């Protein structure tokens, strides 16, 4: 099934999403990495995360932009974990030459529409960055609005929508389907 | 009174316009409270006095309570005052809805 996971940072989303992806099916297990490393700290993080995931049997696909291209690099019958929409948007919106693509959200939504037509089992992770007490500059607001647009699109399309709050789980959509999958987890 | 809250851009207004068509909707209530804080008005007292005015309305408000404690003193005050205000509005409302990625959850 198609599962959308969001919530605040550092509360167990990614770990939870890994469990769900593994439980989904017995075929190939893919980790779609969207983060583009910018410094040595990122490099170290990637090495660490990759080592963690290898024990789970994940094959890693690096896809920082043009998300639909993972269809050419994988068996679409497999189980996918995409982490995260947040990084994907940053890469698509803030381009290496310093310019800004204001239509990045449309491009990503188009990519996901192709993806979700072809992939049955996927867990997509995003970040809930909408509840802090800051009036941001217009560019940051554009980024937040764009991410929310993609989140809402994915929440509509996915079978299950989950919010993770400090390792607790709120099921916003598809509780029945989720419970079936969860039984295989515990 | 109906209260619809949630993070920014979560589809609050869209939902309210559809679900509560015909009712008067007050949007961006969090900015109203910010103005009060900036102007030295006691938001909690002000809202308490204004409650009868809101009785038949839908109030839409961003939840700004889940970020890092702001460095700026006014922003800190805004965040705390809005928390108190939302607690009052929640208590007085007939319905309270929280929006998450376009999906409503009825809390009351």
HADDOCK unambig.tbl for C-alpha pairs under 7 A between the chains (distance, minus, plus):
assign (segid A and resid 130 and name CA) (segid B and resid 7 and name CA) 4.45 0.50 0.50
assign (segid A and resid 130 and name CA) (segid B and resid 8 and name CA) 4.87 0.50 0.50
assign (segid A and resid 131 and name CA) (segid B and resid 7 and name CA) 4.68 0.50 0.50
assign (segid A and resid 131 and name CA) (segid B and resid 8 and name CA) 6.59 0.50 0.50
assign (segid A and resid 131 and name CA) (segid B and resid 63 and name CA) 5.24 0.50 0.50
assign (segid A and resid 131 and name CA) (segid B and resid 64 and name CA) 4.27 0.50 0.50
assign (segid A and resid 131 and name CA) (segid B and resid 65 and name CA) 5.95 0.50 0.50
assign (segid A and resid 131 and name CA) (segid B and resid 66 and name CA) 5.15 0.50 0.50
assign (segid A and resid 131 and name CA) (segid B and resid 67 and name CA) 6.18 0.50 0.50
assign (segid A and resid 132 and name CA) (segid B and resid 64 and name CA) 4.32 0.50 0.50
assign (segid A and resid 132 and name CA) (segid B and resid 65 and name CA) 5.76 0.50 0.50
assign (segid A and resid 132 and name CA) (segid B and resid 66 and name CA) 5.23 0.50 0.50
assign (segid A and resid 132 and name CA) (segid B and resid 67 and name CA) 3.97 0.50 0.50
assign (segid A and resid 132 and name CA) (segid B and resid 68 and name CA) 6.93 0.50 0.50
assign (segid A and resid 133 and name CA) (segid B and resid 64 and name CA) 4.63 0.50 0.50
assign (segid A and resid 133 and name CA) (segid B and resid 65 and name CA) 6.54 0.50 0.50
assign (segid A and resid 133 and name CA) (segid B and resid 67 and name CA) 6.46 0.50 0.50
assign (segid A and resid 133 and name CA) (segid B and resid 70 and name CA) 6.92 0.50 0.50
assign (segid A and resid 133 and name CA) (segid B and resid 75 and name CA) 6.51 0.50 0.50
assign (segid A and resid 133 and name CA) (segid B and resid 79 and name CA) 5.92 0.50 0.50
assign (segid A and resid 145 and name CA) (segid B and resid 9 and name CA) 5.98 0.50 0.50
assign (segid A and resid 148 and name CA) (segid B and resid 9 and name CA) 5.88 0.50 0.50
assign (segid A and resid 148 and name CA) (segid B and resid 10 and name CA) 6.51 0.50 0.50
assign (segid A and resid 148 and name CA) (segid B and resid 101 and name CA) 6.90 0.50 0.50
assign (segid A and resid 151 and name CA) (segid B and resid 101 and name CA) 5.87 0.50 0.50
assign (segid A and resid 152 and name CA) (segid B and resid 101 and name CA) 4.68 0.50 0.50
assign (segid A and resid 152 and name CA) (segid B and resid 102 and name CA) 5.44 0.50 0.50
assign (segid A and resid 155 and name CA) (segid B and resid 101 and name CA) 6.34 0.50 0.50
assign (segid A and resid 172 and name CA) (segid B and resid 103 and name CA) 6.89 0.50 0.50
